[in-house]
Amino acid sequence: MANIFTNISDALQYDFVRAALEAGTVCALLAAAVGYFVVLRQMAFAGHALGHIGFAGACAGVVLGWGPLPGMLALNIVAAAGMGALGKRVQESDLIIGMTLSFALGLGTFFLAMFRGYAGQATTILFGNILAVSPGQLWGMLALTVFGLLGLLVLFRPLLFATLEPELAQAKGVPLRLVSTLFYMLVAVAVAMASQIVGVLLVFTLLIGPPAIALRFCRTVWPGLALSVAIGVGVTWASLVLAYVTDDPVSFWAPTLLFVFYLLSAALTRRNRHA
Amino acid sequence: MTEAPAIVFKQLGLRYGDHDVIADFSGTIEGGEFVAVLGPNGAGKSTLLRAMLGLMPSHAGSIEIFGHGPHRGCTQIAYMPQWRSQNSASSLSGRAYLHAVLDGHQWGFAGRNPAKNEIIHEALHAVDAEAFADRPFNVLSGGERQRISLAQSLLGRPRILLLDEPLLNLDPRRQGELIDIVHGICHREKVTVLFVGHDINPLTKVVDRVLYVAGGRAALGSVDEVINSESLTNLYHTPMKVLRLEDMVFILAEDQRTIEHGEHFHQH
Protein backbone atom coordinates (compact mmCIF):
# COMPACT_ATOMS: atom_id res chain seq x y z
CA MET A 1 0.00 0.00 0.00
CA ALA A 2 2.75 2.43 1.03
CA ASN A 3 4.36 1.58 -2.24
CA ILE A 4 1.36 2.84 -4.17
CA PHE A 5 1.34 6.15 -2.32
CA THR A 6 5.06 6.60 -2.95
CA ASN A 7 4.33 5.85 -6.58
CA ILE A 8 1.58 8.48 -6.68
CA SER A 9 3.63 11.18 -5.02
CA ASP A 10 6.48 10.34 -7.39
CA ALA A 11 4.07 10.60 -10.30
CA LEU A 12 2.86 14.01 -9.22
CA GLN A 13 6.40 15.34 -9.65
CA TYR A 14 5.85 15.17 -13.37
CA ASP A 15 4.13 18.09 -15.10
CA PHE A 16 2.35 15.81 -17.55
CA VAL A 17 0.81 13.79 -14.74
CA ARG A 18 -0.44 16.92 -12.97
CA ALA A 19 -1.80 18.28 -16.26
CA ALA A 20 -3.57 14.97 -16.86
CA LEU A 21 -5.12 15.05 -13.42
CA GLU A 22 -6.34 18.63 -13.84
CA ALA A 23 -7.65 18.08 -17.37
CA GLY A 24 -9.32 14.84 -16.31
CA THR A 25 -11.04 16.58 -13.41
CA VAL A 26 -12.60 19.38 -15.45
CA CYS A 27 -13.63 17.08 -18.33
CA ALA A 28 -15.21 14.51 -16.03
CA LEU A 29 -16.99 17.23 -14.07
CA LEU A 30 -18.69 18.72 -17.11
CA ALA A 31 -19.51 15.33 -18.63
CA ALA A 32 -21.13 14.05 -15.43
CA ALA A 33 -23.19 17.24 -14.93
CA VAL A 34 -24.42 17.45 -18.53
CA GLY A 35 -24.78 13.66 -18.64
CA TYR A 36 -27.24 13.77 -15.75
CA PHE A 37 -29.73 15.51 -18.03
CA VAL A 38 -28.78 13.31 -20.99
CA VAL A 39 -29.84 10.26 -18.96
CA LEU A 40 -33.02 11.93 -17.68
CA ARG A 41 -33.95 12.87 -21.25
CA GLN A 42 -33.13 9.36 -22.48
CA MET A 43 -31.00 10.74 -25.28
CA ALA A 44 -27.90 8.65 -24.63
CA PHE A 45 -27.73 7.49 -28.23
CA ALA A 46 -27.72 11.08 -29.49
CA GLY A 47 -24.81 11.76 -27.12
CA HIS A 48 -22.99 8.78 -28.55
CA ALA A 49 -23.62 10.06 -32.07
CA LEU A 50 -22.10 13.42 -31.15
CA GLY A 51 -18.95 11.54 -30.16
CA HIS A 52 -18.74 9.97 -33.62
CA ILE A 53 -19.47 13.25 -35.34
CA GLY A 54 -16.69 14.65 -33.19
CA PHE A 55 -14.38 12.01 -34.67
CA ALA A 56 -14.94 13.43 -38.15
CA GLY A 57 -14.40 16.93 -36.77
CA ALA A 58 -11.20 15.93 -34.98
CA CYS A 59 -9.78 14.28 -38.11
CA ALA A 60 -10.69 17.32 -40.20
CA GLY A 61 -9.03 19.49 -37.54
CA VAL A 62 -5.84 17.42 -37.82
CA VAL A 63 -5.80 17.68 -41.62
CA LEU A 64 -6.42 21.43 -41.51
CA GLY A 65 -3.72 21.85 -38.88
CA TRP A 66 -6.04 23.18 -36.13
CA GLY A 67 -5.57 20.16 -33.90
CA PRO A 68 -8.27 17.66 -32.96
CA LEU A 69 -10.11 19.54 -30.18
CA PRO A 70 -11.01 22.72 -32.12
CA GLY A 71 -12.09 20.63 -35.12
CA MET A 72 -14.21 18.41 -32.93
CA LEU A 73 -15.84 21.33 -31.10
CA ALA A 74 -16.66 23.12 -34.34
CA LEU A 75 -18.32 20.16 -36.04
CA ASN A 76 -20.08 19.04 -32.85
CA ILE A 77 -21.64 22.43 -32.28
CA VAL A 78 -22.84 22.61 -35.88
CA ALA A 79 -24.30 19.10 -35.54
CA ALA A 80 -25.93 20.01 -32.22
CA ALA A 81 -27.57 23.08 -33.73
CA GLY A 82 -28.83 20.90 -36.58
CA MET A 83 -30.23 18.23 -34.24
CA GLY A 84 -31.95 20.88 -32.13
CA ALA A 85 -33.43 22.58 -35.17
CA LEU A 86 -34.66 19.34 -36.75
CA GLY A 87 -36.75 18.64 -33.68
CA LYS A 88 -38.10 15.74 -31.75
CA ARG A 89 -38.84 13.38 -34.61
CA VAL A 90 -35.18 13.28 -35.65
CA GLN A 91 -33.83 13.32 -32.09
CA GLU A 92 -35.79 10.22 -31.19
CA SER A 93 -35.12 8.29 -34.38
CA ASP A 94 -32.56 5.52 -33.86
CA LEU A 95 -32.31 5.10 -37.63
CA ILE A 96 -31.53 8.71 -38.47
CA ILE A 97 -29.01 9.00 -35.64
CA GLY A 98 -27.45 5.66 -36.56
CA MET A 99 -27.09 6.57 -40.23
CA THR A 100 -25.59 9.95 -39.35
CA LEU A 101 -23.05 8.58 -36.92
CA SER A 102 -21.81 5.90 -39.28
CA PHE A 103 -21.49 8.50 -42.05
CA ALA A 104 -19.50 10.71 -39.65
CA LEU A 105 -17.18 7.84 -38.77
CA GLY A 106 -16.62 7.16 -42.47
CA LEU A 107 -15.95 10.82 -43.13
CA GLY A 108 -13.39 10.85 -40.30
CA THR A 109 -11.63 7.87 -41.86
CA PHE A 110 -11.48 9.75 -45.16
CA PHE A 111 -9.80 12.75 -43.50
CA LEU A 112 -7.37 10.50 -41.65
CA ALA A 113 -6.35 8.80 -44.89
CA MET A 114 -5.23 12.24 -46.14
CA PHE A 115 -2.90 12.50 -43.18
CA ARG A 116 0.49 10.80 -42.80
CA GLY A 117 0.47 9.79 -39.14
CA TYR A 118 -2.69 7.76 -39.71
CA ALA A 119 -2.53 5.10 -37.03
CA GLY A 120 -1.20 7.22 -34.18
CA GLN A 121 -3.72 10.03 -34.66
CA ALA A 122 -6.59 7.61 -35.06
CA THR A 123 -5.78 5.83 -31.81
CA THR A 124 -5.49 9.12 -29.93
CA ILE A 125 -8.82 10.40 -31.20
CA LEU A 126 -10.67 7.11 -30.78
CA PHE A 127 -9.31 6.20 -27.35
CA GLY A 128 -8.04 9.52 -25.96
CA ASN A 129 -4.67 10.38 -24.51
CA ILE A 130 -5.01 12.33 -21.34
CA LEU A 131 -1.27 12.16 -20.67
CA ALA A 132 -0.56 14.26 -23.76
CA VAL A 133 -2.47 17.37 -22.59
CA SER A 134 -0.34 20.52 -22.74
CA PRO A 135 -0.64 23.45 -20.27
CA GLY A 136 -2.05 25.61 -23.10
CA GLN A 137 -4.80 23.07 -23.79
CA LEU A 138 -5.52 22.92 -20.09
CA TRP A 139 -6.59 26.58 -19.96
CA GLY A 140 -8.83 26.06 -22.95
CA MET A 141 -10.47 23.07 -21.25
CA LEU A 142 -10.98 25.01 -18.04
CA ALA A 143 -12.61 27.86 -19.96
CA LEU A 144 -14.93 25.44 -21.79
CA THR A 145 -15.91 23.74 -18.55
CA VAL A 146 -16.76 27.05 -16.86
CA PHE A 147 -18.74 28.06 -19.95
CA GLY A 148 -20.55 24.71 -20.03
CA LEU A 149 -21.45 24.76 -16.34
CA LEU A 150 -22.71 28.33 -16.52
CA GLY A 151 -24.81 27.38 -19.53
CA LEU A 152 -26.26 24.44 -17.61
CA LEU A 153 -27.17 26.67 -14.66
CA VAL A 154 -28.95 29.15 -16.93
CA LEU A 155 -30.89 26.35 -18.63
CA PHE A 156 -31.46 24.41 -15.43
CA ARG A 157 -35.14 24.88 -14.61
CA PRO A 158 -36.67 25.02 -18.11
CA LEU A 159 -34.48 22.08 -19.15
CA LEU A 160 -35.67 19.94 -16.25
CA PHE A 161 -39.31 20.94 -16.83
CA ALA A 162 -39.09 20.27 -20.57
CA THR A 163 -37.45 16.91 -19.85
CA LEU A 164 -40.13 15.68 -17.45
CA GLU A 165 -43.27 17.19 -19.05
CA PRO A 166 -42.57 18.67 -22.49
CA GLU A 167 -46.19 19.46 -23.39
CA LEU A 168 -46.91 21.06 -20.07
CA ALA A 169 -43.70 23.06 -20.25
CA GLN A 170 -44.71 24.29 -23.67
CA ALA A 171 -48.12 25.32 -22.37
CA LYS A 172 -46.43 27.29 -19.60
CA GLY A 173 -44.40 29.17 -22.18
CA VAL A 174 -41.08 27.28 -22.18
CA PRO A 175 -39.53 27.53 -25.67
CA LEU A 176 -38.91 23.80 -26.14
CA ARG A 177 -36.90 23.96 -29.33
CA LEU A 178 -34.59 26.71 -28.06
CA VAL A 179 -34.01 24.86 -24.78
CA SER A 180 -33.28 21.59 -26.54
CA THR A 181 -30.95 23.22 -29.11
CA LEU A 182 -28.96 25.00 -26.40
CA PHE A 183 -28.77 21.77 -24.42
CA TYR A 184 -27.50 19.84 -27.47
CA MET A 185 -24.74 22.43 -27.73
CA LEU A 186 -23.75 21.81 -24.12
CA VAL A 187 -23.71 18.08 -24.82
CA ALA A 188 -21.51 18.81 -27.85
CA VAL A 189 -18.98 20.63 -25.68
CA ALA A 190 -19.09 18.00 -22.92
CA VAL A 191 -18.58 15.21 -25.46
CA ALA A 192 -15.60 16.98 -27.06
CA MET A 193 -14.05 17.41 -23.61
CA ALA A 194 -14.71 13.88 -22.39
CA SER A 195 -13.19 12.45 -25.53
CA GLN A 196 -9.88 14.08 -24.58
CA ILE A 197 -9.66 11.60 -21.70
CA VAL A 198 -11.29 8.43 -22.97
CA GLY A 199 -11.61 9.08 -26.72
CA VAL A 200 -14.70 9.36 -28.91
CA LEU A 201 -15.47 5.65 -28.72
CA LEU A 202 -15.70 5.77 -24.93
CA VAL A 203 -17.35 9.15 -24.43
CA PHE A 204 -20.35 7.22 -23.24
CA THR A 205 -18.39 6.13 -20.19
CA LEU A 206 -18.08 9.56 -18.62
CA LEU A 207 -21.31 10.99 -20.05
CA ILE A 208 -23.68 8.17 -19.10
CA GLY A 209 -21.93 6.07 -16.45
CA PRO A 210 -21.81 8.47 -13.47
CA PRO A 211 -25.39 9.79 -13.82
CA ALA A 212 -26.76 6.30 -14.45
CA ILE A 213 -25.33 5.20 -11.10
CA ALA A 214 -26.33 8.43 -9.31
CA LEU A 215 -29.93 8.17 -10.52
CA ARG A 216 -30.21 4.77 -8.90
CA PHE A 217 -29.58 6.29 -5.49
CA CYS A 218 -30.94 9.84 -5.56
CA ARG A 219 -34.63 10.74 -5.64
CA THR A 220 -34.09 14.48 -6.06
CA VAL A 221 -32.20 16.50 -8.62
CA TRP A 222 -29.43 18.41 -6.83
CA PRO A 223 -28.14 15.47 -4.77
CA GLY A 224 -28.29 13.32 -7.92
CA LEU A 225 -26.29 15.86 -9.85
CA ALA A 226 -23.73 16.17 -7.04
CA LEU A 227 -23.32 12.40 -6.76
CA SER A 228 -22.98 12.09 -10.51
CA VAL A 229 -20.17 14.66 -10.55
CA ALA A 230 -18.46 13.05 -7.55
CA ILE A 231 -18.54 9.64 -9.25
CA GLY A 232 -17.28 11.04 -12.55
CA VAL A 233 -14.37 12.90 -11.00
CA GLY A 234 -13.57 10.12 -8.52
CA VAL A 235 -13.48 7.46 -11.23
CA THR A 236 -11.25 9.65 -13.41
CA TRP A 237 -8.75 10.11 -10.57
CA ALA A 238 -8.81 6.43 -9.71
CA SER A 239 -8.29 5.49 -13.37
CA LEU A 240 -5.30 7.82 -13.67
CA VAL A 241 -3.72 6.32 -10.57
CA LEU A 242 -4.42 2.76 -11.70
CA ALA A 243 -3.10 3.55 -15.16
CA TYR A 244 0.08 4.90 -13.65
CA VAL A 245 0.55 1.96 -11.31
CA THR A 246 -0.38 -0.85 -13.71
CA ASP A 247 0.70 0.78 -16.97
CA ASP A 248 -2.68 -0.08 -18.53
CA PRO A 249 -4.46 2.78 -20.33
CA VAL A 250 -6.88 5.18 -18.63
CA SER A 251 -9.35 4.27 -21.37
CA PHE A 252 -9.39 0.74 -19.99
CA TRP A 253 -9.71 1.63 -16.32
CA ALA A 254 -12.43 4.32 -16.48
CA PRO A 255 -15.06 2.23 -18.30
CA THR A 256 -14.13 -0.87 -16.30
CA LEU A 257 -14.52 0.86 -12.94
CA LEU A 258 -17.81 2.46 -13.97
CA PHE A 259 -19.14 -0.84 -15.28
CA VAL A 260 -18.33 -2.59 -12.01
CA PHE A 261 -19.86 0.25 -9.97
CA TYR A 262 -22.95 0.19 -12.13
CA LEU A 263 -23.44 -3.55 -11.59
CA LEU A 264 -22.91 -3.10 -7.85
CA SER A 265 -25.37 -0.21 -7.69
CA ALA A 266 -27.94 -2.21 -9.65
CA ALA A 267 -27.55 -5.15 -7.26
CA LEU A 268 -27.79 -2.88 -4.21
CA THR A 269 -30.84 -0.90 -5.28
CA ARG A 270 -32.60 -4.03 -6.47
CA ARG A 271 -32.38 -5.52 -3.00
CA ASN A 272 -33.65 -2.28 -1.42
CA ARG A 273 -36.59 -2.15 -3.73
CA HIS A 274 -37.87 -5.58 -2.79
CA ALA A 275 -37.34 -5.02 0.93
CA MET B 1 -69.93 43.56 -13.62
CA THR B 2 -70.57 39.86 -13.85
CA GLU B 3 -67.58 37.70 -14.52
CA ALA B 4 -67.02 36.22 -17.96
CA PRO B 5 -67.84 32.49 -18.24
CA ALA B 6 -64.92 30.10 -17.73
CA ILE B 7 -64.80 28.89 -21.33
CA VAL B 8 -66.68 30.04 -24.41
CA PHE B 9 -66.40 28.28 -27.78
CA LYS B 10 -67.65 30.38 -30.71
CA GLN B 11 -68.16 28.54 -34.01
CA LEU B 12 -64.86 26.87 -33.29
CA GLY B 13 -63.09 24.94 -36.04
CA LEU B 14 -59.92 22.91 -35.34
CA ARG B 15 -57.82 21.16 -37.94
CA TYR B 16 -55.12 18.57 -37.52
CA GLY B 17 -53.09 18.32 -40.72
CA ASP B 18 -55.64 18.24 -43.53
CA HIS B 19 -58.66 16.97 -41.71
CA ASP B 20 -61.25 18.75 -39.59
CA VAL B 21 -61.14 17.59 -36.00
CA ILE B 22 -63.94 19.85 -34.86
CA ALA B 23 -66.11 22.06 -37.04
CA ASP B 24 -68.50 24.86 -36.11
CA PHE B 25 -68.73 24.14 -32.40
CA SER B 26 -70.32 26.66 -30.05
CA GLY B 27 -70.93 26.36 -26.33
CA THR B 28 -70.33 27.91 -22.93
CA ILE B 29 -68.89 26.32 -19.80
CA GLU B 30 -69.50 28.18 -16.55
CA GLY B 31 -67.10 28.49 -13.62
CA GLY B 32 -67.20 25.46 -11.28
CA GLU B 33 -68.72 23.03 -13.80
CA PHE B 34 -67.52 19.44 -14.02
CA VAL B 35 -67.57 18.49 -17.71
CA ALA B 36 -66.72 15.03 -19.02
CA VAL B 37 -65.02 15.19 -22.43
CA LEU B 38 -65.84 11.94 -24.21
CA GLY B 39 -65.42 10.39 -27.63
CA PRO B 40 -63.51 7.64 -29.44
CA ASN B 41 -59.70 7.51 -29.72
CA GLY B 42 -58.27 10.10 -32.07
CA ALA B 43 -61.54 12.02 -32.26
CA GLY B 44 -59.83 15.23 -31.16
CA LYS B 45 -60.31 15.41 -27.39
CA SER B 46 -56.63 16.11 -26.77
CA THR B 47 -56.57 18.53 -29.71
CA LEU B 48 -59.36 20.51 -28.10
CA LEU B 49 -57.38 20.72 -24.84
CA ARG B 50 -54.26 21.78 -26.73
CA ALA B 51 -56.21 24.57 -28.40
CA MET B 52 -57.42 25.82 -25.00
CA LEU B 53 -53.80 25.89 -23.79
CA GLY B 54 -52.70 27.97 -26.76
CA LEU B 55 -50.62 25.10 -28.15
CA MET B 56 -52.44 25.09 -31.48
CA PRO B 57 -54.31 27.82 -33.32
CA SER B 58 -57.98 27.50 -34.14
CA HIS B 59 -58.81 27.17 -37.82
CA ALA B 60 -62.08 29.06 -37.51
CA GLY B 61 -64.05 30.80 -34.77
CA SER B 62 -62.57 31.33 -31.32
CA ILE B 63 -62.08 30.11 -27.76
CA GLU B 64 -62.28 32.46 -24.80
CA ILE B 65 -60.92 31.65 -21.36
CA PHE B 66 -62.48 34.06 -18.84
CA GLY B 67 -62.96 36.49 -21.70
CA HIS B 68 -59.49 36.23 -23.20
CA GLY B 69 -58.03 34.25 -26.07
CA PRO B 70 -55.95 31.17 -25.15
CA HIS B 71 -52.26 31.86 -24.66
CA ARG B 72 -49.23 29.99 -23.36
CA GLY B 73 -48.24 30.73 -19.80
CA CYS B 74 -51.84 31.45 -18.72
CA THR B 75 -51.95 30.95 -14.95
CA GLN B 76 -55.71 30.39 -14.68
CA ILE B 77 -55.64 27.16 -16.62
CA ALA B 78 -53.82 24.00 -15.57
CA TYR B 79 -53.21 20.84 -17.50
CA MET B 80 -52.62 17.23 -16.59
CA PRO B 81 -51.13 15.61 -19.72
CA GLN B 82 -51.58 11.96 -20.57
CA TRP B 83 -49.12 9.88 -18.61
CA ARG B 84 -45.78 9.53 -20.38
CA SER B 85 -44.38 6.03 -20.18
CA GLN B 86 -40.91 7.58 -20.09
CA ASN B 87 -41.62 9.04 -16.66
CA SER B 88 -42.68 5.67 -15.28
CA ALA B 89 -39.03 4.62 -15.41
CA SER B 90 -37.85 7.73 -13.60
CA SER B 91 -36.20 7.29 -10.24
CA LEU B 92 -37.00 10.86 -9.22
CA SER B 93 -39.62 11.28 -6.52
CA GLY B 94 -43.04 12.88 -6.93
CA ARG B 95 -41.90 15.77 -4.80
CA ALA B 96 -38.86 16.38 -7.03
CA TYR B 97 -41.18 16.28 -10.05
CA LEU B 98 -43.49 18.88 -8.51
CA HIS B 99 -40.54 21.14 -7.72
CA ALA B 100 -39.43 20.87 -11.36
CA VAL B 101 -42.91 21.80 -12.60
CA LEU B 102 -43.55 24.60 -10.08
CA ASP B 103 -41.04 27.13 -11.41
CA GLY B 104 -39.74 25.34 -14.49
CA HIS B 105 -40.86 28.16 -16.79
CA GLN B 106 -38.26 30.49 -15.27
CA TRP B 107 -34.66 30.60 -16.47
CA GLY B 108 -31.73 29.93 -14.22
CA PHE B 109 -31.64 27.70 -11.18
CA ALA B 110 -33.08 27.84 -7.70
CA GLY B 111 -33.11 25.71 -4.60
CA ARG B 112 -36.10 24.90 -2.45
CA ASN B 113 -37.53 27.39 0.01
CA PRO B 114 -40.29 27.26 2.63
CA ALA B 115 -42.83 29.06 0.41
CA LYS B 116 -42.37 26.58 -2.45
CA ASN B 117 -42.35 23.63 -0.05
CA GLU B 118 -45.68 24.83 1.34
CA ILE B 119 -47.30 25.13 -2.12
CA ILE B 120 -46.17 21.61 -2.94
CA HIS B 121 -47.30 20.30 0.41
CA GLU B 122 -50.77 21.75 -0.20
CA ALA B 123 -51.05 20.19 -3.65
CA LEU B 124 -49.90 16.78 -2.34
CA HIS B 125 -52.33 17.05 0.55
CA ALA B 126 -55.24 17.85 -1.77
CA VAL B 127 -54.74 14.56 -3.63
CA ASP B 128 -53.75 12.59 -0.52
CA ALA B 129 -50.31 11.75 -1.92
CA GLU B 130 -47.99 12.72 0.93
CA ALA B 131 -47.40 9.13 1.98
CA PHE B 132 -45.61 8.26 -1.26
CA ALA B 133 -44.37 11.67 -2.43
CA ASP B 134 -40.75 10.87 -1.61
CA ARG B 135 -40.65 7.45 -3.24
CA PRO B 136 -39.27 7.09 -6.77
CA PHE B 137 -41.76 7.04 -9.62
CA ASN B 138 -40.62 3.64 -10.84
CA VAL B 139 -41.99 1.90 -7.74
CA LEU B 140 -45.34 3.72 -7.64
CA SER B 141 -48.60 2.14 -8.78
CA GLY B 142 -50.57 3.63 -11.66
CA GLY B 143 -53.05 5.25 -9.28
CA GLU B 144 -50.28 6.82 -7.20
CA ARG B 145 -48.60 8.24 -10.31
CA GLN B 146 -51.86 9.73 -11.52
CA ARG B 147 -52.37 11.41 -8.17
CA ILE B 148 -48.89 12.98 -8.31
CA SER B 149 -49.67 14.13 -11.83
CA LEU B 150 -52.98 15.57 -10.62
CA ALA B 151 -51.17 17.35 -7.76
CA GLN B 152 -48.96 18.97 -10.38
CA SER B 153 -52.02 20.51 -12.04
CA LEU B 154 -53.15 22.04 -8.75
CA LEU B 155 -49.95 24.04 -8.23
CA GLY B 156 -50.65 27.76 -8.34
CA ARG B 157 -54.40 27.30 -7.64
CA PRO B 158 -55.70 27.39 -11.23
CA ARG B 159 -59.39 28.08 -11.99
CA ILE B 160 -59.68 25.60 -14.83
CA LEU B 161 -58.34 22.03 -14.80
CA LEU B 162 -57.84 20.21 -18.09
CA LEU B 163 -57.29 16.53 -17.29
CA ASP B 164 -56.29 14.32 -20.21
CA GLU B 165 -57.28 10.69 -19.62
CA PRO B 166 -56.58 10.58 -15.89
CA LEU B 167 -58.30 7.18 -15.61
CA LEU B 168 -56.06 5.47 -18.15
CA ASN B 169 -54.75 2.10 -16.90
CA LEU B 170 -56.49 2.34 -13.53
CA ASP B 171 -58.63 -0.43 -12.09
CA PRO B 172 -62.25 0.48 -11.23
CA ARG B 173 -61.52 1.10 -7.54
CA ARG B 174 -58.63 3.49 -8.30
CA GLN B 175 -60.76 5.18 -10.94
CA GLY B 176 -63.41 5.86 -8.32
CA GLU B 177 -60.85 7.27 -5.87
CA LEU B 178 -59.39 9.63 -8.44
CA ILE B 179 -62.82 10.84 -9.56
CA ASP B 180 -63.77 11.54 -5.94
CA ILE B 181 -60.62 13.60 -5.43
CA VAL B 182 -61.22 15.66 -8.57
CA HIS B 183 -64.89 16.11 -7.75
CA GLY B 184 -63.99 17.28 -4.23
CA ILE B 185 -61.58 19.89 -5.60
CA CYS B 186 -64.12 21.06 -8.18
CA HIS B 187 -66.79 21.40 -5.52
CA ARG B 188 -64.67 23.00 -2.74
CA GLU B 189 -62.61 25.41 -4.80
CA LYS B 190 -65.19 26.16 -7.51
CA VAL B 191 -62.69 25.02 -10.11
CA THR B 192 -63.95 24.24 -13.61
CA VAL B 193 -62.98 20.71 -14.63
CA LEU B 194 -62.72 19.24 -18.13
CA PHE B 195 -62.19 15.53 -17.59
CA VAL B 196 -61.23 13.54 -20.68
CA GLY B 197 -62.26 9.87 -20.68
CA HIS B 198 -63.62 7.04 -22.80
CA ASP B 199 -66.51 5.94 -20.70
CA ILE B 200 -69.28 7.98 -19.10
CA ASN B 201 -70.20 5.29 -16.57
CA PRO B 202 -67.62 5.98 -13.83
CA LEU B 203 -68.38 9.70 -14.16
CA THR B 204 -72.22 9.75 -14.28
CA LYS B 205 -72.64 10.63 -10.61
CA VAL B 206 -70.29 13.65 -10.65
CA VAL B 207 -70.58 15.33 -14.04
CA ASP B 208 -72.67 18.41 -14.68
CA ARG B 209 -72.45 18.13 -18.45
CA VAL B 210 -70.81 16.17 -21.25
CA LEU B 211 -68.75 17.43 -24.18
CA TYR B 212 -68.82 14.68 -26.79
CA VAL B 213 -66.34 14.76 -29.68
CA ALA B 214 -66.83 12.42 -32.64
CA GLY B 215 -66.99 12.41 -36.42
CA GLY B 216 -65.42 15.86 -36.77
CA ARG B 217 -68.00 17.53 -34.57
CA ALA B 218 -68.67 18.23 -30.91
CA ALA B 219 -71.77 18.49 -28.74
CA LEU B 220 -72.14 19.99 -25.26
CA GLY B 221 -75.07 19.27 -22.97
CA SER B 222 -76.37 17.19 -20.07
CA VAL B 223 -75.72 13.43 -20.10
CA ASP B 224 -79.26 12.75 -21.32
CA GLU B 225 -79.15 15.46 -23.97
CA VAL B 226 -75.89 14.27 -25.52
CA ILE B 227 -75.78 10.54 -24.86
CA ASN B 228 -78.88 9.36 -26.65
CA SER B 229 -79.31 7.45 -29.90
CA GLU B 230 -80.38 10.44 -31.97
CA SER B 231 -77.68 12.87 -30.84
CA LEU B 232 -74.86 10.32 -31.22
CA THR B 233 -76.13 9.17 -34.60
CA ASN B 234 -75.81 12.79 -35.68
CA LEU B 235 -72.26 13.10 -34.33
CA TYR B 236 -70.93 9.80 -35.67
CA HIS B 237 -72.75 10.07 -39.05
CA THR B 238 -73.69 6.43 -38.59
CA PRO B 239 -76.64 4.80 -36.82
CA MET B 240 -75.89 4.55 -33.09
CA LYS B 241 -77.81 3.00 -30.19
CA VAL B 242 -77.64 4.00 -26.55
CA LEU B 243 -78.80 1.30 -24.13
CA ARG B 244 -79.39 1.81 -20.42
CA LEU B 245 -79.19 -0.98 -17.90
CA GLU B 246 -79.98 0.16 -14.35
CA ASP B 247 -77.68 3.18 -14.01
CA MET B 248 -75.22 2.05 -16.69
CA VAL B 249 -74.99 3.46 -20.19
CA PHE B 250 -73.83 1.44 -23.20
CA ILE B 251 -73.08 2.99 -26.56
CA LEU B 252 -73.21 0.74 -29.59
CA ALA B 253 -72.83 1.19 -33.30
CA GLU B 254 -75.48 -0.43 -35.52
CA ASP B 255 -73.07 -3.31 -36.24
CA GLN B 256 -73.32 -4.13 -32.49
CA ARG B 257 -69.70 -3.35 -31.76
CA THR B 258 -69.42 -1.57 -28.41
CA ILE B 259 -67.80 1.83 -28.76
CA GLU B 260 -67.22 2.67 -25.14
CA HIS B 261 -67.77 -0.18 -22.79
CA GLY B 262 -64.66 -1.78 -21.37
CA GLU B 263 -62.27 0.48 -23.23
CA HIS B 264 -60.61 1.97 -20.20
CA PHE B 265 -58.01 -0.77 -19.72
CA HIS B 266 -56.31 -0.64 -23.05
CA GLN B 267 -52.77 0.57 -23.63
CA HIS B 268 -51.64 3.43 -25.83
Chai-1 contact restraints between the chains, C-beta under 6 A:
chainA,res_idxA,chainB,res_idxB,connection_type,confidence,min_distance_angstrom,max_distance_angstrom,comment,restraint_id
A,L153,B,F109,contact,1.0,0.0,6.0,A-B,restraint_1
A,V154,B,W107,contact,1.0,0.0,6.0,A-B,restraint_2
A,V154,B,G108,contact,1.0,0.0,6.0,A-B,restraint_3
A,F156,B,F109,contact,1.0,0.0,6.0,A-B,restraint_4
A,R157,B,D103,contact,1.0,0.0,6.0,A-B,restraint_5
A,R157,B,G104,contact,1.0,0.0,6.0,A-B,restraint_6
A,R157,B,Q106,contact,1.0,0.0,6.0,A-B,restraint_7
A,P158,B,G104,contact,1.0,0.0,6.0,A-B,restraint_8
A,L160,B,A100,contact,1.0,0.0,6.0,A-B,restraint_9
A,F161,B,A100,contact,1.0,0.0,6.0,A-B,restraint_10
A,F161,B,G104,contact,1.0,0.0,6.0,A-B,restraint_11
A,L164,B,Y97,contact,1.0,0.0,6.0,A-B,restraint_12
A,L164,B,A100,contact,1.0,0.0,6.0,A-B,restraint_13
A,E167,B,P81,contact,1.0,0.0,6.0,A-B,restraint_14
A,L168,B,Y79,contact,1.0,0.0,6.0,A-B,restraint_15
A,L168,B,P81,contact,1.0,0.0,6.0,A-B,restraint_16
A,A171,B,L53,contact,1.0,0.0,6.0,A-B,restraint_17
A,A171,B,L55,contact,1.0,0.0,6.0,A-B,restraint_18
A,A171,B,R72,contact,1.0,0.0,6.0,A-B,restraint_19
A,A171,B,Y79,contact,1.0,0.0,6.0,A-B,restraint_20
A,K172,B,G73,contact,1.0,0.0,6.0,A-B,restraint_21
A,K172,B,H105,contact,1.0,0.0,6.0,A-B,restraint_22
A,G173,B,R72,contact,1.0,0.0,6.0,A-B,restraint_23
A,G173,B,G73,contact,1.0,0.0,6.0,A-B,restraint_24
A,G173,B,H105,contact,1.0,0.0,6.0,A-B,restraint_25
A,V174,B,H105,contact,1.0,0.0,6.0,A-B,restraint_26
A,L215,B,S91,contact,1.0,0.0,6.0,A-B,restraint_27
A,R219,B,S93,contact,1.0,0.0,6.0,A-B,restraint_28
A,R219,B,P136,contact,1.0,0.0,6.0,A-B,restraint_29
A,T220,B,A96,contact,1.0,0.0,6.0,A-B,restraint_30
A,V221,B,A96,contact,1.0,0.0,6.0,A-B,restraint_31
